[in-house]
Amino acid sequence: MALELRGITKRFGSLVANDAIDLEVRPGEIHCLLGENGAGKSTLMNILYGLYQPDEGEIRVGGRPLRLDGPRSAINAGIGMVHQHFMLVPVFTVAENVMLGDEQVKGPFLDHASARRHVREVSERYHLAVDPDAKVGDLSVGVQQRVEIVKALTRDAKILILDEPTAVLTPQETRELFTVMRRLREEGTAIVFITHKLKEVKAVADRITVIRRGKVVGTAEPSASESELAALMVGRQVRLKVEKEPVRDTGAAPAFSIRDLTVRNLAGQAVVDGVSLDIGPGEVLGVAGVQGNGQTELAQAVLGLVTPERGSITLDGVELTGRSPRERLRAGLGFVPEDRGHDGLVGTASVAENLILDLYDRPEFGRRGTMDVKEVRRNAAYRVEEFDIRTTSIEQPVGELSGGNQQKVVVAREMSRPLNMLVISQPTRGVDVGAMEFIHQRIIRERDQGRPVLLVSTELDEVMALSDRVAVMYGGRIVAVVPADTSTEKIGLLMAGAHPEDVVDE
């Protein structure tokens, strides 16, 4: 056995994050660790990488007990980890990044030639196609991930932990990663693969362990259906397919329009470059693209959080350009930001207070600078039940909720006031399957009530399931607007920068 975890328990105060977890990973196996948000997967992997110490239990590698007092001892034991957010220095070369923390010297100088040679050897052995002299900041996200894998392999990792490895990859890059994982498996590397994407589990895993609320609740084979896996994760049956009627073409003029919108960043680069879009009443327009291609700035410009260099934004014929975010909200614009912790919530404030963050000055919640506490609590109790927000109390600080329940608070607030349009970014980022089902249903409900919806998501399956049309964004531009039933292959190629005229369905 390459790796054994026996009775691993980790507590944070009264919270039991890991409860007597047993896990076995064989050499040359891709073992998937599946679980909803907050199930304890990341805590368990941080224990395995030496970042946390277990309160109880034992770790065995190669049949021998192992005590890990930090990442260095994990690396020395042959354990490597590729984090969801890459640990790379953009201005350094690939070889320099690989050297960090494990510097080789030749006399008084760093041995750069040895590092480059080592990168080439590992890259060629596993067909990773990484140039040791390339600057990391110039590489695509998919290649940067390969650099992280090379970094682990140059340190002789026999057990490789991949934490949500496909979160920022195009479909093509995901397939390339799976090819690399299979090659590593053939070489005898044990891989622990953490993901919430059921299709990926079925595509690449050899065995599956499911964790729910800190406990192992079952194991499964890749032959298990997505519905069976989802039920294990959540503890109930989950409707995975988004059910919606075809959009009704009423012939009405677009409810929402953007014309020639251009936004520059602080360096003067056009991060939104001449974008024009129309969304009809009762239509979901999804924006697909790899993170960092202008989607964030596009959504921010719609709300007025960034000032465009030029362009026009209209909702129901009313010009929004030049208006403040408050005025746009009052015009009926609902906005769910991509980073709920930074832009959508006040972590130390209560659930009740967060549910009225952009409503506090409405007459029903307060007058003359005085908040109507009774009405705020009544509203909170109603929304918590309506949106199934799992909280110990409406007075609980929202920062103590799980990611999925925090997202429900934002969605509940934005969808509980009169809306003329909904802008929703990364609606299910960090959200478990059960909460995902609920949020998807609410988005379709807004659409079915005749509101235009601008959906921004890096999850291509989500975009295609919810959207009526898909706008593909690359390098700050809309490179194509295609029907939602367009193949993932075609959309993936467009996301990677292929010219629309060169892209054909397989």
RONU-319816 format. One line per field, with one value per residue (C-alpha): residue number from 1; x, y, z; residue in one letter. Coordinates in Angstrom, 3 decimals. Layout:
seq <- NUM,...
u <- X,...
v <- Y,...
w <- Z,...
type <- a,...
! end
This chain:
seq <- 1,2,3,4,5,6,7,8,9,10,11,12,13,14,15,16,17,18,19,20,21,22,23,24,25,26,27,28,29,30,31,32,33,34,35,36,37,38,39,40,41,42,43,44,45,46,47,48,49,50,51,52,53,54,55,56,57,58,59,60,61,62,63,64,65,66,67,68,69,70,71,72,73,74,75,76,77,78,79,80,81,82,83,84,85,86,87,88,89,90,91,92,93,94,95,96,97,98,99,100,101,102,103,104,105,106,107,108,109,110,111,112,113,114,115,116,117,118,119,120,121,122,123,124,125,126,127,128,129,130,131,132,133,134,135,136,137,138,139,140,141,142,143,144,145,146,147,148,149,150,151,152,153,154,155,156,157,158,159,160,161,162,163,164,165,166,167,168,169,170,171,172,173,174,175,176,177,178,179,180,181,182,183,184,185,186,187,188,189,190,191,192,193,194,195,196,197,198,199,200,201,202,203,204,205,206,207,208,209,210,211,212,213,214,215,216,217,218,219,220,221,222,223,224,225,226,227,228,229,230,231,232,233,234,235,236,237,238,239,240,241,242,243,244,245,246,247,248,249,250,251,252,253,254,255,256,257,258,259,260,261,262,263,264,265,266,267,268,269,270,271,272,273,274,275,276,277,278,279,280,281,282,283,284,285,286,287,288,289,290,291,292,293,294,295,296,297,298,299,300,301,302,303,304,305,306,307,308,309,310,311,312,313,314,315,316,317,318,319,320,321,322,323,324,325,326,327,328,329,330,331,332,333,334,335,336,337,338,339,340,341,342,343,344,345,346,347,348,349,350,351,352,353,354,355,356,357,358,359,360,361,362,363,364,365,366,367,368,369,370,371,372,373,374,375,376,377,378,379,380,381,382,383,384,385,386,387,388,389,390,391,392,393,394,395,396,397,398,399,400,401,402,403,404,405,406,407,408,409,410,411,412,413,414,415,416,417,418,419,420,421,422,423,424,425,426,427,428,429,430,431,432,433,434,435,436,437,438,439,440,441,442,443,444,445,446,447,448,449,450,451,452,453,454,455,456,457,458,459,460,461,462,463,464,465,466,467,468,469,470,471,472,473,474,475,476,477,478,479,480,481,482,483,484,485,486,487,488,489,490,491,492,493,494,495,496,497,498,499,500,501,502,503,504,505,506
u <- 0.000,1.436,-0.570,-2.752,-4.657,-6.013,-8.517,-7.487,-9.365,-8.957,-10.884,-11.096,-12.704,-16.102,-15.990,-14.854,-13.475,-12.213,-13.841,-11.868,-11.148,-9.636,-8.217,-6.042,-4.312,-2.462,0.651,-0.245,-3.805,-5.850,-7.931,-10.641,-11.642,-15.176,-17.278,-19.409,-18.041,-16.949,-16.904,-13.309,-11.374,-8.960,-8.352,-7.453,-5.042,-3.446,-2.800,-1.254,0.990,2.096,0.285,-1.971,-1.299,-4.018,-5.467,-5.800,-4.842,-1.872,-0.365,1.545,3.568,4.941,3.713,5.694,4.246,5.040,4.934,4.701,5.712,5.568,5.618,9.373,8.911,6.034,8.246,11.057,8.549,7.710,4.455,3.846,0.887,-0.418,-2.634,-5.718,-4.046,-0.589,2.440,4.570,6.492,5.421,8.672,10.829,11.558,10.235,13.619,13.885,10.423,11.297,14.462,12.611,12.913,15.275,18.147,21.174,24.497,27.731,30.384,28.949,26.351,22.975,23.257,20.815,22.169,21.359,17.827,17.187,18.489,16.302,13.199,13.937,14.417,11.134,9.277,10.431,9.848,6.202,5.569,4.775,6.250,7.590,10.386,12.712,13.737,10.215,9.029,6.065,4.062,4.100,2.655,-0.986,-2.767,-2.624,1.152,1.593,-0.179,2.289,5.094,3.586,3.477,7.086,8.096,6.629,8.116,11.622,11.455,10.716,7.050,5.564,2.243,0.782,-2.146,-4.096,-6.508,-9.326,-6.823,-9.266,-10.844,-9.136,-8.595,-10.277,-11.818,-8.761,-6.359,-8.412,-8.065,-4.314,-4.088,-5.918,-3.443,-0.582,-2.303,-2.661,1.029,1.979,-0.244,1.498,4.849,3.546,2.682,-0.245,-2.537,-5.108,-7.506,-9.791,-12.705,-16.427,-16.947,-18.690,-17.962,-14.238,-14.400,-15.959,-13.471,-10.211,-10.628,-9.787,-11.529,-13.625,-13.925,-16.802,-16.598,-19.626,-19.486,-16.010,-16.712,-16.149,-19.667,-18.774,-16.573,-17.583,-16.316,-16.145,-18.977,-21.376,-23.770,-23.446,-26.754,-25.446,-22.263,-24.186,-26.526,-23.529,-22.021,-25.149,-27.121,-30.196,-31.195,-30.057,-31.432,-28.289,-29.866,-31.041,-34.651,-35.876,-38.253,-36.882,-36.591,-39.657,-38.882,-41.419,-39.810,-39.340,-36.370,-33.376,-33.998,-30.299,-27.638,-23.923,-22.298,-18.558,-17.665,-13.951,-12.325,-8.618,-6.675,-4.147,-1.428,-3.490,-4.357,-7.836,-9.192,-12.653,-12.078,-14.992,-17.596,-21.163,-23.930,-27.724,-29.890,-33.578,-36.340,-36.386,-33.039,-29.858,-26.716,-23.734,-20.199,-17.660,-13.896,-10.819,-10.463,-8.597,-9.974,-12.052,-15.182,-14.615,-14.180,-17.200,-19.482,-17.976,-18.540,-22.214,-22.670,-20.530,-17.654,-15.170,-15.375,-15.234,-13.116,-16.037,-19.225,-22.884,-24.903,-28.697,-31.401,-34.981,-33.887,-32.380,-28.704,-26.735,-23.301,-22.276,-24.650,-23.379,-23.700,-26.463,-28.422,-28.044,-29.273,-32.257,-32.904,-33.531,-30.104,-29.343,-25.650,-24.049,-20.249,-17.694,-15.883,-18.613,-16.164,-14.613,-17.514,-20.727,-20.650,-19.404,-18.039,-18.315,-21.896,-24.858,-26.820,-29.748,-27.609,-26.041,-29.489,-30.172,-26.704,-27.987,-31.540,-30.902,-32.161,-35.471,-38.462,-39.407,-36.020,-35.290,-36.220,-34.423,-31.182,-32.748,-32.916,-36.124,-34.533,-37.805,-38.403,-34.779,-35.141,-38.519,-37.024,-34.066,-36.211,-38.300,-35.312,-33.418,-36.370,-37.105,-33.511,-32.671,-29.750,-28.175,-27.330,-27.550,-29.200,-29.967,-27.602,-24.691,-21.807,-22.063,-18.320,-18.927,-21.194,-19.993,-19.204,-22.430,-24.559,-22.682,-23.505,-27.158,-27.182,-25.957,-28.404,-31.285,-30.547,-30.299,-33.310,-35.585,-36.112,-37.798,-35.448,-35.355,-32.161,-29.779,-25.987,-24.516,-20.809,-19.425,-22.773,-21.625,-17.908,-16.967,-20.550,-21.582,-23.900,-26.988,-26.596,-25.701,-29.022,-30.916,-29.011,-29.492,-33.234,-33.404,-31.530,-33.965,-36.857,-35.624,-35.319,-38.798,-40.233,-39.034,-35.834,-32.620,-29.777,-26.060,-24.270,-20.476,-18.853,-15.590,-17.513,-18.317,-20.853,-22.702,-22.723,-24.071,-26.706,-28.154,-27.698,-29.875,-26.880,-23.170,-20.763,-17.137,-14.651,-10.928,-8.376,-11.054,-13.161,-16.284,-14.925,-18.245,-21.836,-23.101,-26.167,-26.019,-26.090,-22.755,-20.227,-17.887,-15.007,-15.852,-16.420,-13.222,-11.221,-12.767,-11.892,-8.289,-8.130,-8.947,-10.440,-14.192,-13.856,-11.247,-13.374,-15.592,-17.478,-15.949
v <- 0.000,3.402,5.368,4.509,6.881,5.240,6.931,10.464,12.968,16.743,19.195,22.971,23.848,22.137,21.471,17.979,18.543,14.948,12.157,8.891,8.791,5.671,5.862,3.550,4.511,1.914,2.436,3.238,4.269,7.415,7.628,10.294,12.046,13.290,15.407,18.505,21.870,21.773,17.968,17.917,17.000,19.933,19.505,15.865,16.710,19.494,16.878,14.577,17.400,18.308,21.642,20.422,17.925,15.316,15.086,11.327,8.669,7.467,8.049,5.188,5.442,2.234,0.373,2.505,4.975,8.572,11.756,14.899,18.130,20.251,20.184,19.512,16.191,15.328,16.041,13.953,11.102,11.275,13.248,16.116,18.478,20.695,23.308,24.748,28.158,27.678,28.399,29.913,33.182,34.703,36.632,33.523,30.913,27.384,26.109,28.855,28.018,24.339,25.199,27.230,25.545,22.907,25.015,23.207,25.034,24.797,26.478,29.780,29.977,28.415,25.519,26.720,24.267,21.307,22.622,23.102,19.623,18.086,19.866,18.617,15.042,14.941,16.813,14.383,11.296,12.162,14.040,17.252,19.628,22.273,24.666,25.169,28.637,29.989,32.721,31.378,34.594,34.077,30.557,29.520,28.295,24.716,24.830,26.492,23.511,21.204,23.225,22.480,18.777,18.874,20.606,17.747,15.037,16.527,15.954,12.263,12.375,8.885,10.155,13.188,15.198,17.225,19.695,20.736,20.597,21.451,24.543,26.965,24.753,24.635,21.290,20.619,21.353,19.093,16.205,16.853,16.766,13.445,12.058,13.150,11.577,8.260,8.309,8.941,6.047,3.764,4.755,3.664,7.082,7.096,10.056,11.528,13.508,16.026,17.349,18.079,17.445,14.114,13.668,14.003,11.442,8.920,9.752,9.275,7.680,4.062,4.181,6.773,7.604,9.877,12.122,13.815,16.028,14.858,11.128,8.522,7.521,5.110,4.028,3.635,2.466,4.775,2.719,4.267,6.788,10.506,10.393,7.690,9.658,12.883,11.112,9.777,13.259,15.063,12.336,12.672,12.399,15.384,16.525,17.038,18.083,21.685,21.566,24.539,25.298,26.718,30.485,32.208,34.459,37.266,39.496,42.135,44.477,43.482,44.275,44.779,46.063,46.797,48.730,49.103,48.786,49.250,49.047,49.514,48.298,50.362,49.402,50.827,47.443,46.975,44.168,44.660,45.532,46.894,44.447,44.565,42.265,42.020,40.005,39.553,39.412,35.995,34.952,33.700,34.800,32.902,34.256,31.431,31.821,30.933,33.117,36.349,37.135,40.141,38.489,39.948,43.483,43.116,42.230,44.997,47.553,46.567,47.334,50.471,49.223,50.168,53.143,52.310,54.326,54.334,52.490,52.322,50.113,50.256,48.414,48.697,51.683,53.533,54.495,53.160,54.462,57.216,56.098,54.943,51.321,52.377,53.986,50.858,48.675,50.981,50.628,46.933,45.437,42.392,41.529,38.375,38.954,36.259,36.777,36.642,37.058,40.231,41.875,40.215,39.797,41.288,38.240,39.595,40.833,38.552,36.586,38.953,42.045,40.597,39.889,43.648,45.009,46.847,47.243,48.838,52.290,51.019,52.225,48.747,48.243,51.647,55.308,58.473,56.587,54.048,50.364,48.462,45.471,43.574,43.817,42.905,39.754,38.913,39.247,37.090,34.308,34.223,34.211,31.581,29.237,30.151,29.691,26.802,28.640,26.297,28.448,28.013,31.416,34.495,36.280,33.962,35.798,34.969,34.242,31.138,29.548,27.090,28.471,27.124,28.755,32.042,31.971,31.329,34.460,36.575,34.941,35.347,39.043,39.788,37.733,38.989,42.482,43.743,43.002,44.044,42.089,39.675,39.661,36.585,35.698,32.266,31.310,27.961,28.500,26.458,25.229,21.611,19.637,20.199,23.986,24.024,22.412,25.047,28.045,26.785,26.476,30.064,31.388,29.645,30.985,34.550,33.829,32.302,35.425,37.394,38.898,39.030,37.188,37.745,34.644,34.582,31.265,29.445,26.138,25.377,22.661,25.193,27.820,25.371,23.934,27.298,29.467,30.059,31.518,31.507,34.412,33.239,35.762,35.714,38.489,40.961,40.455,38.505,36.192,34.478,34.156,30.619,28.497,26.695,23.309,24.017,21.268,21.672,20.988,24.028,26.295,25.034,25.904,29.384,29.807,28.963,31.708,29.831,31.962,31.299,30.599,27.914,26.100,23.278,20.636,17.187
w <- 0.000,-0.974,1.585,4.562,6.816,9.945,12.232,11.293,13.472,13.439,15.601,15.467,18.782,18.820,15.071,14.071,10.565,10.169,12.164,12.345,8.620,7.067,3.537,1.477,-1.771,-3.823,-5.945,-9.545,-8.651,-9.230,-6.078,-6.099,-2.890,-3.443,-1.116,-0.881,0.186,3.836,3.965,5.249,2.087,2.199,5.936,5.352,2.544,4.596,7.283,4.689,3.460,6.993,7.181,10.023,12.777,13.424,16.935,16.548,14.041,12.072,8.632,7.018,3.808,2.311,5.383,7.824,10.345,9.447,11.497,9.390,11.087,7.928,4.112,4.109,5.906,3.537,0.509,2.019,2.427,-1.285,-1.002,-3.438,-3.637,-6.427,-4.815,-6.498,-6.461,-7.926,-5.742,-8.513,-8.922,-12.271,-12.922,-12.418,-15.073,-14.834,-13.641,-11.005,-9.686,-9.504,-7.538,-4.892,-1.529,-2.899,-4.215,-5.612,-5.493,-7.414,-5.335,-4.083,-6.888,-7.598,-10.047,-12.712,-15.314,-13.078,-12.434,-16.166,-16.914,-14.219,-15.566,-19.083,-17.897,-15.971,-18.718,-21.404,-19.279,-18.642,-21.924,-20.058,-22.676,-20.308,-21.332,-18.317,-19.551,-20.080,-17.735,-15.754,-16.162,-19.946,-19.767,-20.086,-16.983,-18.214,-18.693,-15.287,-13.777,-15.540,-13.933,-10.506,-11.375,-12.654,-9.424,-7.372,-9.595,-9.518,-5.764,-6.339,-5.337,-5.292,-3.928,-5.718,-4.350,-6.930,-5.298,-7.687,-10.580,-13.384,-11.807,-14.222,-17.272,-20.679,-21.733,-23.925,-21.047,-18.778,-21.221,-21.449,-17.640,-17.541,-20.085,-17.805,-14.782,-16.612,-17.584,-13.960,-12.907,-15.382,-13.842,-10.405,-8.945,-6.519,-7.176,-4.790,-6.975,-5.226,-7.258,-7.134,-10.864,-11.213,-14.912,-14.245,-11.467,-13.808,-16.569,-14.699,-11.243,-10.415,-7.024,-5.243,-1.552,-0.533,2.537,4.090,7.177,8.069,7.795,5.120,4.058,1.298,-1.551,-5.164,-8.510,-11.547,-13.038,-10.485,-12.012,-11.409,-9.536,-7.200,-6.514,-5.904,-3.479,-1.536,-1.357,-0.205,1.548,-0.685,-4.311,-6.392,-9.737,-11.791,-15.079,-15.354,-16.498,-18.500,-21.316,-24.588,-24.527,-25.922,-28.879,-28.448,-31.058,-28.382,-28.458,-26.306,-22.645,-22.006,-24.396,-24.309,-27.131,-27.795,-24.098,-23.379,-19.942,-19.279,-16.262,-14.305,-16.790,-19.657,-21.187,-22.655,-20.455,-22.007,-25.643,-27.678,-26.341,-27.694,-26.426,-26.414,-24.019,-24.646,-22.033,-20.385,-21.840,-20.184,-22.004,-20.656,-20.921,-21.257,-21.004,-19.038,-15.949,-16.690,-20.125,-19.097,-17.687,-14.214,-15.523,-17.822,-14.907,-12.766,-15.531,-15.761,-12.053,-12.234,-10.089,-12.817,-15.181,-18.882,-21.267,-23.685,-24.481,-23.607,-21.222,-21.331,-19.390,-20.677,-22.746,-19.766,-20.047,-17.053,-18.045,-15.668,-12.925,-9.528,-8.374,-5.972,-8.796,-10.923,-8.090,-7.679,-11.416,-10.776,-11.449,-9.308,-8.909,-7.514,-7.537,-8.304,-4.978,-2.346,0.535,-0.855,-2.696,-1.544,2.218,5.474,7.242,10.785,10.297,10.978,8.406,9.005,8.371,5.229,3.815,3.668,2.791,-0.276,1.078,4.463,3.387,2.059,4.101,5.323,6.998,8.451,8.538,9.517,10.108,12.474,11.548,12.174,13.891,14.126,10.375,9.582,11.665,10.132,6.653,7.603,9.070,5.898,3.510,5.498,5.115,1.479,0.319,2.667,4.300,6.854,9.866,13.634,13.937,11.854,14.256,13.363,11.638,7.948,7.829,9.937,7.318,4.697,1.254,-0.194,2.483,2.144,-1.568,-0.746,1.433,-1.509,-3.928,-1.447,-0.991,-4.711,-5.753,-2.995,-4.324,-7.497,-10.394,-14.014,-14.696,-12.977,-13.368,-11.702,-11.697,-10.769,-9.184,-7.810,-7.153,-4.085,-3.795,-3.235,-5.486,-3.348,-3.178,-6.879,-7.752,-5.758,-7.201,-10.768,-10.167,-8.908,-11.953,-14.295,-12.233,-12.818,-16.529,-16.685,-15.080,-18.106,-16.793,-18.833,-17.110,-17.734,-16.458,-16.097,-15.189,-15.812,-15.470,-19.095,-18.230,-16.080,-18.822,-21.381,-19.038,-18.000,-21.078,-24.105,-25.975,-25.137,-25.681,-25.697,-24.326,-25.074,-24.600,-23.548,-26.679,-27.532,-30.204,-30.937,-29.745,-30.320,-29.447,-26.100,-27.852,-29.578,-28.855,-25.898,-28.295,-30.384,-27.396,-25.780,-28.884,-28.955,-25.261,-26.130,-28.792,-31.997,-34.784,-35.159,-38.893,-38.150,-35.566,-36.773,-34.818,-34.706
type <- m,a,l,e,l,r,g,i,t,k,r,f,g,s,l,v,a,n,d,a,i,d,l,e,v,r,p,g,e,i,h,c,l,l,g,e,n,g,a,g,k,s,t,l,m,n,i,l,y,g,l,y,q,p,d,e,g,e,i,r,v,g,g,r,p,l,r,l,d,g,p,r,s,a,i,n,a,g,i,g,m,v,h,q,h,f,m,l,v,p,v,f,t,v,a,e,n,v,m,l,g,d,e,q,v,k,g,p,f,l,d,h,a,s,a,r,r,h,v,r,e,v,s,e,r,y,h,l,a,v,d,p,d,a,k,v,g,d,l,s,v,g,v,q,q,r,v,e,i,v,k,a,l,t,r,d,a,k,i,l,i,l,d,e,p,t,a,v,l,t,p,q,e,t,r,e,l,f,t,v,m,r,r,l,r,e,e,g,t,a,i,v,f,i,t,h,k,l,k,e,v,k,a,v,a,d,r,i,t,v,i,r,r,g,k,v,v,g,t,a,e,p,s,a,s,e,s,e,l,a,a,l,m,v,g,r,q,v,r,l,k,v,e,k,e,p,v,r,d,t,g,a,a,p,a,f,s,i,r,d,l,t,v,r,n,l,a,g,q,a,v,v,d,g,v,s,l,d,i,g,p,g,e,v,l,g,v,a,g,v,q,g,n,g,q,t,e,l,a,q,a,v,l,g,l,v,t,p,e,r,g,s,i,t,l,d,g,v,e,l,t,g,r,s,p,r,e,r,l,r,a,g,l,g,f,v,p,e,d,r,g,h,d,g,l,v,g,t,a,s,v,a,e,n,l,i,l,d,l,y,d,r,p,e,f,g,r,r,g,t,m,d,v,k,e,v,r,r,n,a,a,y,r,v,e,e,f,d,i,r,t,t,s,i,e,q,p,v,g,e,l,s,g,g,n,q,q,k,v,v,v,a,r,e,m,s,r,p,l,n,m,l,v,i,s,q,p,t,r,g,v,d,v,g,a,m,e,f,i,h,q,r,i,i,r,e,r,d,q,g,r,p,v,l,l,v,s,t,e,l,d,e,v,m,a,l,s,d,r,v,a,v,m,y,g,g,r,i,v,a,v,v,p,a,d,t,s,t,e,k,i,g,l,l,m,a,g,a,h,p,e,d,v,v,d,e
! end
